[in-house]
């Protein structure tokens, strides 16, 4: 299993037994899992003029390097005060929503409508705002967002003037900011450098995605009886631990699917590491001596 200094495995030895034949376990594994409901793992909501070419662009690149499918509207143009159907579709087709609050975020009615849509999507799945929404306060204090002070106060004063006949909509925006700013997120002032904040966000998303991103239901469609075995291995993992990297051993008689089990767990968790490598059949003598380990 691949490793990095930020993750570790418990040192355990796991005996794997199976009543299924090797033929029942054999399958051609597809690295890309089927997407029946979600198009994106992450949706990025941000004020383009504030962070598009800086922080948000770097965050998007970090997700891309981890093979996390992310929606970022890099050509956002406000032609009205309502967001486009394409953006609504992307919001509804995402698993996790990251809202990057910045100084002028509240001046954009599109951004405010995105927050409303995101909260509605999260409520419809979980019943309350938790888990799937991650607010990022970039260069602005959470209290300013929550209580609409300073630049946010100025923005809402303009909205109230512009939408005199739709003041209830302005209040919905206020309520949405108050609600989402109370969700656990990250304040950029708590990080010395942007890359430290980005690393933290990516790690948080990875911790939320494993069972969704490479869902066990996908493996159940291809492998008979592997679900419980994968869960057994997962119980030994300490992905978010800061301890040194150790080892998990899987042993049992030949032909019962040990390699398949190991490769399944490997593919589920390899995105947590900076580098990965899966070596199989290492007992076999390589035909090319120069390429041997």
Rosetta silent file (secondary structure, phi, psi, omega in degrees, C-alpha in Angstrom):
SEQUENCE: XXXXXXXXXXXXXXXXXXXXXXXXXXXXXXXXXXXXXXXXXXXXXXXXXXXXXXXXXXXXXXXXXXXXXXXXXXXXXXXXXXXXXXXXXXXXXXXXXXXXXXXXXXXXXXXXXXXXXXXXXXXXXXXXXXXXXXXXXXXXXXXXXXXXXXXXXXXXXXXXXXXXXXXXXXXXXXXXXXXXXXXXXXXXXXXXXXXXXXXXXXXXXXXXXXXXXXXXXXXXXXXXXXXXXXXXXXXXXXXXXXXXXXXXXXXXXXXXXXXXXXXXXXXXXXXXXXXXXXXXXXXXXXXXXXXXX
SCORE:     score description
SCORE:     0.000 S_00000001
   1 L     0.000  141.519  179.226    0.000    0.000    0.000 S_00000001
   2 L   -65.707  161.815 -176.981    1.211    3.476   -0.783 S_00000001
   3 L  -146.841  161.527  170.735    2.249    5.687    2.053 S_00000001
   4 L  -149.845  167.201 -175.459    3.003    9.206    3.129 S_00000001
   5 L   -69.304  -15.086 -175.827    4.189   10.749    6.354 S_00000001
   6 L   -94.387   -1.847 -177.419    0.709   12.015    7.189 S_00000001
   7 L  -135.126  160.571 -179.759   -1.058    8.647    7.197 S_00000001
   8 E  -152.355  165.378  174.699   -0.533    5.247    8.730 S_00000001
   9 E  -119.820  142.938  174.317   -1.832    1.727    8.995 S_00000001
  10 L   -68.353  145.588 -179.197   -2.257   -0.242   12.176 S_00000001
  11 L   -85.767   97.437 -176.070    0.116   -3.179   12.358 S_00000001
  12 E  -133.175  154.707  174.110   -2.316   -6.052   12.159 S_00000001
  13 E  -116.744  124.334 -171.238   -2.333   -9.512   10.630 S_00000001
  14 E  -116.885  121.523  178.083   -5.599  -10.427    8.992 S_00000001
  15 E   -88.967  124.715 -176.140   -6.571  -14.005    8.130 S_00000001
  16 L  -111.452  118.433  177.423   -8.743  -14.125    5.067 S_00000001
  17 L  -121.028  151.127 -179.141  -10.920  -17.141    4.458 S_00000001
  18 L  -150.614  146.054  176.772  -13.538  -17.578    1.791 S_00000001
  19 L   -96.807    2.391 -178.683  -16.095  -20.118    0.699 S_00000001
  20 L   -98.580  149.990  179.136  -16.051  -18.760   -2.843 S_00000001
  21 L   -78.619  164.976 -179.447  -13.849  -20.046   -5.635 S_00000001
  22 H   -62.284  -35.520 -178.570  -11.203  -17.955   -7.320 S_00000001
  23 H   -62.185  -34.612 -179.117  -13.313  -17.806  -10.476 S_00000001
  24 H   -69.399  -22.497 -179.085  -16.147  -16.121   -8.585 S_00000001
  25 H   -92.080  -19.715 -174.196  -13.781  -13.388   -7.483 S_00000001
  26 L   -70.060  135.340  178.194  -12.096  -12.734  -10.789 S_00000001
  27 L  -162.324  163.081  176.987  -13.229   -9.601  -12.540 S_00000001
  28 L   -97.836  109.111 -174.892  -11.829   -6.775  -14.577 S_00000001
  29 L   -76.089  132.623  176.298  -11.625   -3.813  -12.267 S_00000001
  30 L  -102.372  126.156 -177.575  -12.549   -0.429  -13.672 S_00000001
  31 L   -68.579  -27.031  177.945  -10.769    2.476  -12.043 S_00000001
  32 L   -98.423  119.772 -177.082  -13.677    4.797  -12.798 S_00000001
  33 L   -82.284  158.327 -178.095  -16.787    3.811  -10.876 S_00000001
  34 L   -67.939  141.712 -179.772  -20.271    4.179  -12.304 S_00000001
  35 L  -115.241   95.686 -178.194  -21.973    7.484  -11.720 S_00000001
  36 L   -91.071  -24.727 -174.316  -25.717    6.949  -11.517 S_00000001
  37 L  -125.677  -42.283 -173.442  -26.573   10.027   -9.466 S_00000001
  38 L  -104.640  139.518  175.580  -23.622   12.372   -8.996 S_00000001
  39 L   -98.212  -27.498 -178.324  -21.604   14.123  -11.656 S_00000001
  40 E  -132.579  148.210  170.346  -19.145   15.820   -9.295 S_00000001
  41 E   -78.668  -38.231 -173.650  -17.581   15.071   -5.951 S_00000001
  42 E  -132.498  138.288  170.841  -17.114   18.775   -5.172 S_00000001
  43 E  -114.843  127.019  179.271  -18.839   22.002   -6.177 S_00000001
  44 E  -100.089  120.428  174.294  -16.871   25.219   -5.633 S_00000001
  45 E  -107.528  126.158 -174.049  -18.867   28.363   -4.877 S_00000001
  46 E  -159.419  162.301  174.602  -16.769   31.535   -4.945 S_00000001
  47 L   -91.889  109.302 -171.957  -16.649   35.194   -5.977 S_00000001
  48 H   -54.842  -43.869 -177.631  -14.677   35.110   -9.205 S_00000001
  49 H   -65.135  -22.188 -178.751  -13.219   38.595   -8.994 S_00000001
  50 H   -87.320  -45.802 -167.062  -11.840   37.811   -5.528 S_00000001
  51 H  -133.196   -0.628 -173.878  -10.316   34.338   -5.779 S_00000001
  52 L   -57.141  -46.298 -174.979  -10.723   32.783   -9.247 S_00000001
  53 L   -89.463    1.236 -179.657   -7.116   33.309  -10.363 S_00000001
  54 L  -122.984 -105.440 -172.903   -5.601   32.682   -6.954 S_00000001
  55 H   -56.359  -49.707 -176.097   -6.816   30.593   -4.053 S_00000001
  56 H   -64.808  -37.760  177.749   -9.780   28.921   -5.763 S_00000001
  57 H   -63.284  -41.662  178.798   -7.719   28.029   -8.840 S_00000001
  58 H   -68.011  -36.579  177.506   -5.060   26.407   -6.650 S_00000001
  59 H   -65.134  -43.026  177.696   -7.737   24.537   -4.689 S_00000001
  60 H   -60.347  -44.859  179.095   -9.253   23.235   -7.915 S_00000001
  61 H   -61.360  -38.596  179.517   -5.831   22.054   -9.116 S_00000001
  62 H   -64.693  -39.944  176.534   -5.265   20.256   -5.812 S_00000001
  63 H   -65.573  -41.307 -179.301   -8.557   18.388   -6.212 S_00000001
  64 H   -60.771  -40.250 -179.844   -7.694   17.543   -9.805 S_00000001
  65 H   -65.453  -24.594  178.395   -4.377   16.001   -8.738 S_00000001
  66 L   -96.600   11.996  179.505   -6.294   13.725   -6.360 S_00000001
  67 L    58.824   33.786  175.891   -8.732   12.716   -9.107 S_00000001
  68 L   -96.923  113.570 -176.789  -11.605   14.432   -7.306 S_00000001
  69 L   -69.555  118.055 -171.044  -14.089   15.582   -9.927 S_00000001
  70 E  -126.282  134.715  174.916  -14.760   19.230   -9.145 S_00000001
  71 E   -94.945  123.576  175.348  -17.083   21.794  -10.679 S_00000001
  72 L  -135.962  114.302 -179.305  -15.609   25.262  -10.949 S_00000001
  73 L   -80.534   90.350 -175.675  -17.399   27.820  -13.090 S_00000001
  74 L   -85.906    3.193  177.729  -14.356   29.673  -14.409 S_00000001
  75 L  -124.874   30.351 -176.610  -16.400   31.643  -16.933 S_00000001
  76 L   -61.959  125.618  177.279  -19.068   32.908  -14.575 S_00000001
  77 L  -134.497  119.369 -176.859  -20.755   36.007  -15.980 S_00000001
  78 L   -79.763  103.756  177.525  -23.669   37.556  -14.184 S_00000001
  79 L   -97.689   -2.047  179.607  -26.290   38.323  -16.815 S_00000001
  80 L  -168.296 -174.069 -178.725  -29.029   38.598  -14.206 S_00000001
  81 L   -93.488   -5.313  178.018  -29.590   38.142  -10.515 S_00000001
  82 L  -104.688  143.466  179.715  -30.570   34.471  -10.845 S_00000001
  83 L   -72.903  158.144 -175.664  -28.054   31.688  -11.400 S_00000001
  84 L   -75.715  158.406  176.266  -28.148   29.726  -14.649 S_00000001
  85 H   -59.664  -32.358  179.392  -29.817   26.304  -15.062 S_00000001
  86 H   -64.123  -41.194  178.197  -26.363   24.820  -15.725 S_00000001
  87 H   -67.148  -41.091  178.113  -25.122   25.971  -12.322 S_00000001
  88 H   -60.112  -42.050  178.652  -28.252   24.657  -10.624 S_00000001
  89 H   -63.268  -41.870  179.849  -27.705   21.284  -12.285 S_00000001
  90 H   -65.742  -39.302  178.163  -24.064   21.206  -11.158 S_00000001
  91 H   -62.718  -46.753 -178.175  -25.037   22.060   -7.581 S_00000001
  92 H   -69.245  -23.274 -178.593  -27.657   19.322   -7.486 S_00000001
  93 L   -97.143   20.925 -179.737  -25.224   16.855   -9.058 S_00000001
  94 E  -114.982  155.964  179.557  -22.478   17.292   -6.439 S_00000001
  95 E   -93.623  -38.843 -176.736  -21.732   15.422   -3.218 S_00000001
  96 E  -129.796  139.330 -179.288  -19.833   18.090   -1.297 S_00000001
  97 E  -118.114  125.570  177.543  -20.138   21.862   -1.536 S_00000001
  98 E  -111.647  120.597 -179.333  -17.287   24.207   -0.651 S_00000001
  99 E  -107.209  115.526 -179.145  -18.226   27.875   -0.264 S_00000001
 100 E   -95.146   97.597  177.678  -15.268   30.271   -0.388 S_00000001
 101 E   -78.409  130.012  178.534  -16.395   33.429    1.388 S_00000001
 102 L  -133.706 -178.354 -172.928  -14.299   36.462    0.466 S_00000001
 103 L   -55.172  -45.242 -175.127  -14.533   40.228    0.885 S_00000001
 104 L  -105.930   18.061 -179.582  -16.946   40.872   -1.999 S_00000001
 105 H   -55.728  -45.528 -174.420  -18.778   37.520   -2.005 S_00000001
 106 H   -70.064  -14.125  179.307  -22.030   39.100   -0.781 S_00000001
 107 H   -74.960  -15.071 -179.153  -22.043   41.672   -3.588 S_00000001
 108 L   -96.830  117.691  177.137  -22.853   38.893   -6.062 S_00000001
 109 H   -68.179  -27.952  176.116  -26.505   37.840   -6.189 S_00000001
 110 H   -63.795  -46.221  179.582  -25.378   34.735   -8.052 S_00000001
 111 H   -60.848  -42.232 -179.846  -23.140   33.725   -5.158 S_00000001
 112 H   -65.632  -39.133  176.940  -25.948   34.332   -2.675 S_00000001
 113 H   -67.921  -34.267  175.786  -28.357   32.246   -4.743 S_00000001
 114 H   -60.899  -41.998  178.820  -25.762   29.474   -4.932 S_00000001
 115 H   -60.678  -43.541  177.785  -25.658   29.397   -1.134 S_00000001
 116 H   -59.637  -45.583 -179.920  -29.457   29.055   -1.029 S_00000001
 117 H   -63.815  -42.466 -178.850  -29.358   26.191   -3.542 S_00000001
 118 H   -63.023  -46.245  179.453  -26.531   24.440   -1.704 S_00000001
 119 H   -62.877  -38.692  179.564  -28.294   24.574    1.637 S_00000001
 120 H   -65.580  -42.610  177.977  -31.488   23.268    0.082 S_00000001
 121 H   -62.145  -44.268 -178.552  -29.663   20.346   -1.545 S_00000001
 122 H   -67.486  -37.624  178.366  -27.917   19.441    1.689 S_00000001
 123 H   -65.591  -38.678 -175.875  -31.129   19.656    3.688 S_00000001
 124 H   -67.308  -23.009 -178.786  -32.968   17.446    1.259 S_00000001
 125 H   -97.653  -35.399 -174.248  -30.420   14.653    1.763 S_00000001
 126 H  -112.897  -15.123 -179.441  -29.526   14.955    5.427 S_00000001
 127 L    85.735  -15.984  177.419  -32.409   16.874    6.952 S_00000001
 128 L  -154.650  165.321 -176.607  -30.034   19.420    8.443 S_00000001
 129 L   -83.777   97.444  176.666  -26.971   21.428    7.496 S_00000001
 130 L  -161.107  151.897  170.223  -24.034   19.233    8.398 S_00000001
 131 L    81.626  -54.693 -170.618  -21.285   17.200    6.845 S_00000001
 132 L   -96.250   -6.837  177.494  -21.555   18.032    3.163 S_00000001
 133 E  -110.959  127.081  179.781  -21.104   21.809    3.263 S_00000001
 134 E  -122.090  105.508  176.595  -17.658   23.240    4.040 S_00000001
 135 E   -81.783  136.506  176.339  -17.457   27.039    4.427 S_00000001
 136 E  -118.277  123.903 -179.970  -14.057   28.651    3.859 S_00000001
 137 E  -101.875   97.698 -172.850  -13.525   32.168    5.177 S_00000001
 138 L  -100.255  106.423  179.421  -10.777   33.543    2.964 S_00000001
 139 L    71.075   19.767  179.368   -9.457   36.895    4.113 S_00000001
 140 L  -150.008  143.078 -177.338  -12.622   37.634    6.031 S_00000001
 141 L   -78.457  142.373  178.896  -13.783   36.839    9.549 S_00000001
 142 H   -55.647  -34.280 -178.748  -16.695   34.417   10.020 S_00000001
 143 H   -66.128  -30.264  177.622  -18.513   36.965   12.189 S_00000001
 144 H   -66.221  -39.725  178.007  -18.585   39.434    9.288 S_00000001
 145 H   -70.181  -45.748 -175.674  -20.334   36.835    7.151 S_00000001
 146 H   -64.000  -42.839 -175.395  -22.660   35.689    9.907 S_00000001
 147 H  -102.396    4.648  179.925  -23.777   39.163   10.981 S_00000001
 148 L    50.558   63.728  177.914  -23.329   40.844    7.583 S_00000001
 149 L  -105.936  172.890  175.409  -20.943   43.550    8.742 S_00000001
 150 L    50.248 -121.640 -176.779  -18.433   45.777    6.901 S_00000001
 151 H   -62.514  -29.390  178.947  -18.339   44.923    3.167 S_00000001
 152 H   -72.461  -35.087  176.828  -21.264   42.536    3.623 S_00000001
 153 H   -64.811  -41.849  178.669  -23.347   45.280    5.233 S_00000001
 154 H   -63.341  -43.725 -179.384  -22.638   47.567    2.277 S_00000001
 155 H   -62.335  -43.715 -177.879  -23.560   44.818   -0.192 S_00000001
 156 H   -72.417  -27.307  174.422  -26.854   44.050    1.523 S_00000001
 157 H   -64.121  -40.271  177.797  -27.772   47.712    1.710 S_00000001
 158 H   -68.135  -39.995  178.391  -27.467   47.823   -2.083 S_00000001
 159 H   -63.258  -41.807 -179.669  -29.482   44.611   -2.445 S_00000001
 160 H   -62.541  -35.847  178.533  -32.235   46.015   -0.238 S_00000001
 161 H   -73.259  -40.567 -177.153  -32.390   49.115   -2.423 S_00000001
 162 H   -70.488  -38.619 -176.025  -32.315   47.171   -5.672 S_00000001
 163 L  -111.130   54.468 -179.176  -34.906   44.604   -4.639 S_00000001
 164 H   -60.167  -35.926 -177.949  -37.372   46.774   -2.746 S_00000001
 165 H   -86.580    0.265  178.541  -40.279   44.756   -4.095 S_00000001
 166 H  -134.712   47.077 -175.624  -38.598   41.443   -3.202 S_00000001
 167 H   -63.655  -25.001  178.586  -37.288   42.164    0.251 S_00000001
 168 H   -65.675  -31.917  177.379  -38.157   38.613    1.355 S_00000001
 169 H   -67.328  -41.281  177.508  -35.512   37.311   -1.055 S_00000001
 170 H   -61.383  -38.924  178.676  -32.901   39.577    0.512 S_00000001
 171 H   -67.506  -35.263  176.431  -33.855   38.223    3.930 S_00000001
 172 H   -62.542  -39.465  177.209  -33.456   34.668    2.647 S_00000001
 173 H   -63.503  -43.499  178.591  -29.921   35.521    1.603 S_00000001
 174 H   -59.871  -47.536 -178.902  -29.212   36.951    5.042 S_00000001
 175 H   -62.114  -38.356 -179.450  -30.605   33.864    6.751 S_00000001
 176 H   -64.842  -44.072  178.573  -28.578   31.584    4.480 S_00000001
 177 H   -64.082  -40.475  178.599  -25.299   33.349    5.300 S_00000001
 178 H   -62.933  -39.836 -177.872  -26.094   33.240    8.986 S_00000001
 179 H   -71.480  -49.778 -174.767  -26.841   29.528    8.787 S_00000001
 180 H   -71.214  -28.850  179.061  -23.902   28.371    6.692 S_00000001
 181 L   -72.005  -11.636  175.979  -21.377   30.490    8.606 S_00000001
 182 L   -89.224   -6.074  177.934  -22.320   28.490   11.690 S_00000001
 183 L   -81.542  144.098  179.481  -21.206   25.245   10.053 S_00000001
 184 L   -60.372  125.252  179.098  -17.720   23.987   10.892 S_00000001
 185 L  -146.815 -144.416 -177.804  -15.279   25.182    8.256 S_00000001
 186 E  -136.791  138.305  176.685  -11.888   26.879    7.963 S_00000001
 187 E  -105.479  123.904 -176.824  -10.652   30.431    8.533 S_00000001
 188 H   -60.640  -23.514  179.945   -7.652   31.390    6.397 S_00000001
 189 H   -68.019  -16.115  179.450   -6.273   33.437    9.293 S_00000001
 190 H   -87.098    1.288 -179.083   -5.574   30.167   11.120 S_00000001
 191 L  -124.994  138.474 -177.869   -3.115   29.080    8.424 S_00000001
 192 L   -71.726  -41.266 -178.412    0.253   30.612    7.672 S_00000001
 193 L  -127.171  154.916  179.366    0.205   29.790    3.964 S_00000001
 194 H   -60.222  -38.781 -176.262   -2.532   29.111    1.428 S_00000001
 195 H   -64.951  -28.501  176.321   -1.137   25.696    0.575 S_00000001
 196 H   -68.119  -41.343  176.928   -1.567   24.595    4.185 S_00000001
 197 H   -65.230  -42.999  179.687   -5.239   25.549    4.065 S_00000001
 198 H   -62.635  -43.899  177.852   -5.669   23.838    0.701 S_00000001
 199 H   -58.845  -40.374 -179.979   -4.047   20.640    1.983 S_00000001
 200 H   -65.673  -43.201  179.762   -6.429   20.663    4.938 S_00000001
 201 H   -63.273  -46.127 -179.932   -9.487   21.143    2.733 S_00000001
 202 H   -61.152  -42.821  179.238   -8.453   18.362    0.355 S_00000001
 203 H   -63.675  -40.889  177.962   -7.822   16.012    3.267 S_00000001
 204 H   -60.639  -42.130  179.794  -11.228   16.839    4.756 S_00000001
 205 H   -66.276  -42.635  178.929  -12.906   16.053    1.456 S_00000001
 206 H   -60.645  -38.714  179.265  -11.014   12.776    1.078 S_00000001
 207 H   -67.025  -25.432  178.989  -12.116   11.720    4.543 S_00000001
 208 H   -85.508  -23.099 -169.775  -15.714   12.345    3.529 S_00000001
 209 H   -92.654  -27.815 -167.468  -15.503   10.593    0.173 S_00000001
 210 H   -45.279  -51.885 -176.546  -14.004    7.073    0.484 S_00000001
 211 H   -76.383  -12.978  176.151  -17.209    5.154    0.985 S_00000001
 212 H   -97.220  -46.225 -174.715  -18.980    7.420   -1.489 S_00000001
 213 H   -65.220  -45.012  173.993  -16.293    7.999   -4.071 S_00000001
 214 L  -119.994   70.449 -172.053  -15.456    4.308   -4.388 S_00000001
 215 L   -61.310  144.913  178.979  -18.628    2.993   -2.868 S_00000001
 216 H   -64.328  -24.731  177.620  -18.776   -0.567   -1.607 S_00000001
 217 H   -63.068  -33.265  177.979  -21.966   -0.971   -3.632 S_00000001
 218 H   -64.519  -42.602 -179.114  -19.845   -0.660   -6.772 S_00000001
 219 H   -69.900  -32.788  179.889  -17.619   -3.510   -5.658 S_00000001
 220 H   -63.094  -28.102  179.291  -20.616   -5.636   -4.689 S_00000001
 221 H   -72.013  -23.797 -174.596  -21.733   -5.498   -8.314 S_00000001
 222 H  -109.175  -24.529 -175.824  -18.423   -7.000   -9.430 S_00000001
 223 L  -126.464  131.976  179.741  -17.304   -9.167   -6.521 S_00000001
 224 L   -88.766  124.808  173.324  -19.308  -11.769   -4.652 S_00000001
 225 L    77.825   13.280 -175.391  -18.899  -11.752   -0.884 S_00000001
 226 L   -90.824  -16.120 -173.142  -16.197   -9.093   -0.666 S_00000001
 227 H   -55.864  -51.104 -177.698  -18.151   -6.409    1.196 S_00000001
 228 H   -66.219  -34.220  179.656  -17.579   -7.768    4.703 S_00000001
 229 H   -65.827  -41.150  177.986  -13.929   -8.535    3.947 S_00000001
 230 H   -63.681  -42.950  179.116  -13.310   -4.949    2.855 S_00000001
 231 H   -61.848  -36.609  177.760  -14.997   -3.655    6.006 S_00000001
 232 H   -61.949  -44.943  179.316  -12.742   -5.911    8.111 S_00000001
 233 H   -64.971  -42.805 -179.574   -9.643   -4.414    6.512 S_00000001
 234 H   -58.716  -33.026 -178.271  -11.017   -0.877    6.872 S_00000001
 235 L   -65.867  -19.793  179.503  -11.439   -1.420   10.607 S_00000001
 236 L   -91.559  -13.663 -175.281   -7.649   -1.780   10.907 S_00000001
 237 E   -78.013  146.967  175.789   -6.809    1.377    8.934 S_00000001
 238 E  -131.254   66.411 -172.197   -5.825    4.644   10.603 S_00000001
 239 L   -60.027  -38.943 -175.699   -5.824    6.937    7.587 S_00000001
 240 L   -92.442   12.910 -179.750   -6.011   10.191    9.551 S_00000001
 241 L   -80.859  152.907  178.125   -3.367    9.170   12.090 S_00000001
 242 L   -98.479    3.978 -177.775   -0.064   11.012   12.396 S_00000001
 243 L   -73.198  172.192  179.189    1.814    7.882   13.484 S_00000001
 244 L   -67.918  155.610  179.497    4.450    6.094   11.440 S_00000001
 245 L   -72.022  133.123  177.834    3.395    3.875    8.556 S_00000001
 246 L  -121.315 -146.464 -170.991    3.020    0.213    9.508 S_00000001
 247 L  -143.642  147.284  169.645    1.678   -2.898    7.831 S_00000001
 248 E  -120.101  127.912  179.147   -1.418   -5.048    7.453 S_00000001
 249 E  -104.893  133.922  176.601   -0.884   -8.669    6.476 S_00000001
 250 E  -115.686  119.372 -177.533   -3.541  -10.722    4.653 S_00000001
 251 E  -133.098  156.242 -178.496   -2.933  -14.456    4.696 S_00000001
 252 L   165.841  175.961 -178.105   -4.800  -17.592    3.717 S_00000001
 253 L   -65.897  157.199 -176.693   -4.749  -20.498    1.293 S_00000001
 254 L   -68.094  148.405  173.748   -4.054  -19.809   -2.354 S_00000001
 255 L    82.341   13.830 -177.965   -6.768  -18.926   -4.823 S_00000001
 256 L  -105.281    2.041  173.406   -9.327  -17.435   -2.420 S_00000001
 257 L   104.121   22.870 -179.173   -8.981  -13.805   -3.479 S_00000001
 258 H   -63.535  -44.678 -179.165   -6.359  -12.254   -1.205 S_00000001
 259 H   -64.551  -40.168  178.009   -4.817  -10.216   -4.014 S_00000001
 260 H   -62.650  -41.858  178.357   -8.229   -9.054   -5.206 S_00000001
 261 H   -62.764  -46.435 -178.923   -9.130   -7.958   -1.687 S_00000001
 262 H   -62.703  -42.016 -178.617   -5.839   -6.084   -1.283 S_00000001
 263 H   -68.761  -31.926  177.693   -6.184   -4.334   -4.660 S_00000001
 264 H   -65.147  -48.307  178.818   -9.758   -3.306   -3.849 S_00000001
 265 H   -64.341  -39.590  178.580   -8.735   -1.646   -0.579 S_00000001
 266 H   -58.006  -48.097 -178.563   -5.712   -0.131   -2.313 S_00000001
 267 H   -67.095  -28.069  179.132   -7.864    1.496   -4.992 S_00000001
 268 H   -71.729  -30.839 -170.756  -10.277    2.822   -2.373 S_00000001
 269 H  -118.882   -0.377 -175.357   -7.586    4.615   -0.366 S_00000001
 270 H   -64.169  -25.232 -178.749   -4.671    5.390   -2.693 S_00000001
 271 H   -69.278   -9.798  178.929   -5.863    8.972   -3.222 S_00000001
 272 H   -77.710  -10.480 -171.001   -4.969    9.713    0.420 S_00000001
 273 L  -116.932  157.297 -179.983   -1.263    9.482   -0.383 S_00000001
 274 L   -70.970  -27.885  178.677    1.244   11.504   -2.347 S_00000001
 275 L  -147.033  154.907 -179.504    2.385    8.400   -4.241 S_00000001
 276 L  -146.603  152.887  178.782    1.111    4.862   -4.637 S_00000001
 277 L  -157.279  130.218  178.109    2.307    1.534   -5.984 S_00000001
 278 L  -114.610  115.438 -179.729    0.669   -1.905   -6.011 S_00000001
 279 L  -104.630  123.945  178.934    3.062   -4.848   -6.371 S_00000001
 280 L  -123.431  155.733  179.138    1.541   -8.235   -7.125 S_00000001
 281 L    55.770   41.375 -175.947    3.059  -11.666   -7.677 S_00000001
 282 L   -73.791  -13.372  177.310    6.340  -10.541   -6.140 S_00000001
 283 L   -75.516  -26.727 -178.055    7.268  -14.157   -5.353 S_00000001
 284 L   -68.286  139.250 -179.601    7.406  -15.011   -9.029 S_00000001
 285 L   -73.732  121.374 -177.535   10.861  -14.785  -10.535 S_00000001
 286 L   -64.676  141.589  178.765   10.889  -11.904  -13.031 S_00000001
 287 L   -70.264  -34.666  179.437   11.675  -12.802  -16.618 S_00000001
 288 L  -101.398  101.998 -176.699   13.632   -9.592  -17.029 S_00000001
 289 H   -59.271  -32.202 -176.888   16.296   -9.589  -14.318 S_00000001
 290 H   -69.524  -22.082 -178.227   17.099   -5.926  -14.970 S_00000001
 291 H   -98.403    5.241 -179.884   13.534   -4.908  -14.052 S_00000001
 292 L   -76.498  159.405 -179.420   13.436   -6.887  -10.819 S_00000001
 293 L   -78.204    0.000    0.000   13.288   -5.152   -7.454 S_00000001
